[in-house]
Amino acid sequence: MSLYGYGSRAWTGPIARPWVRDVKTAQYGWPLGMPLIRKLGPGLWEVRSHITGGIARVIFTVGESTMVLLHGFVKKTQKTPSAELRTARKQLAVLREEASK
């Protein structure tokens, strides 16, 4: 499965390194489930990674043989923040719109 980062945000900062192993596990072992991968809704899943500063999440989508990383953040509460989920859903909508052109 190919792997792509999507969006204008650079994939840097506190989650840039520790989550790489978990994303690669998801990429090469797809489909996987809990505790590493959790489905968030239609076409959206999250990679769940424990890091020094908390819990990192990378929200992604899968199409044919491609995994696209849509949004990443460090989670500070038990529930996924709605703003982070909205950001990922917007990225997914733009990606789907571009793919349909």
Buried (B, 14 or more C-beta within 10 A) or exposed (E): EEBEBBBEEEBEEBBEEBBEEBBEBBBEEBEBEEEBBBEBEEBBBBBBBEBEEBBBBBBBBBEEEEBBBBBBBBBEEEEBEEEBBEBBBEBBEEBEEEEEE
